Amino acid sequence: MQGSKLYVGNLDYSVGNEELKKLFSDYGEVKEVKIIEGKGFGFVEMSTQAEAEKAKKELNSSEFRGRTLKVDVARPRKTRRDYRRY
């Protein structure tokens, strides 16, 4: 596993940044949390790769607020092509 940023999917839409931070803080220092509103997913950045691995191992497929979480390594964002014609 590379990096310390994790994708967290299948979140309840009412979950907030602080609640997600608290959940992941049991596995190490959380540097940043960003929930994508209205999409049911977000990203959590841990302070080290080892902490991210531990959080992924423990939280992937676990239940949180009635939903089964999907936790995986965050992939780099794809760049969008501009398909407009000039």
C-alpha positions in Angstrom: 0.0 0.0 0.0 1.3 3.4 -0.9 0.3 6.7 0.7 -1.7 7.6 3.7 -4.9 8.8 2.1 -7.9 6.5 2.2 -11.2 6.5 0.2 -14.2 5.8 2.5 -17.4 4.8 0.7 -21.0 3.8 1.5 -21.3 6.5 4.2 -24.6 7.6 5.5 -25.3 11.0 4.0 -25.7 12.6 7.4 -22.2 11.7 8.6 -20.0 14.7 9.2 -16.3 15.4 9.1 -15.9 15.3 12.9 -17.7 12.0 13.2 -15.6 10.4 10.6 -12.4 11.8 12.1 -13.4 10.4 15.5 -13.9 6.9 13.9 -10.5 6.9 12.2 -8.6 8.5 15.1 -8.8 5.1 16.9 -6.2 3.9 14.4 -3.8 6.9 14.5 -3.5 10.6 13.8 -6.0 11.9 11.3 -4.5 14.8 9.3 -7.5 15.6 7.1 -11.1 14.5 6.5 -13.1 15.5 3.4 -16.6 14.3 2.9 -18.1 14.8 -0.6 -21.6 16.1 0.3 -24.5 14.3 -1.2 -22.4 11.5 -2.6 -22.0 9.1 0.3 -18.2 9.0 0.2 -15.2 10.9 1.4 -11.4 10.8 2.1 -9.4 10.5 5.2 -5.7 11.2 5.4 -3.7 9.6 8.1 -0.4 10.8 9.3 1.5 7.7 8.3 1.2 4.9 5.8 1.2 2.3 8.6 -1.7 4.0 10.3 -3.6 4.1 7.0 -3.0 0.4 6.5 -4.2 -0.4 10.0 -7.4 1.7 9.6 -8.1 0.1 6.2 -7.7 -3.4 7.6 -9.9 -2.7 10.6 -12.6 -0.6 9.1 -13.1 -2.0 5.6 -16.4 -4.0 5.5 -17.2 -2.9 9.1 -20.6 -1.5 10.0 -20.9 2.2 10.8 -24.3 3.8 11.4 -26.1 0.9 9.8 -24.0 0.8 6.6 -21.1 -1.4 5.6 -18.0 0.8 4.9 -15.8 0.4 1.9 -12.3 1.6 2.8 -9.5 1.5 0.3 -6.4 3.4 -0.8 -7.4 6.7 -2.5 -6.4 6.7 -6.2 -5.1 9.9 -7.8 -7.9 12.0 -9.3 -8.3 11.6 -13.0 -8.1 14.7 -15.1 -11.1 15.6 -17.1 -10.8 16.3 -20.8 -12.5 19.3 -22.1 -14.8 18.1 -24.9 -16.1 21.5 -25.9 -15.5 22.5 -29.4 -14.0 25.9 -30.2 
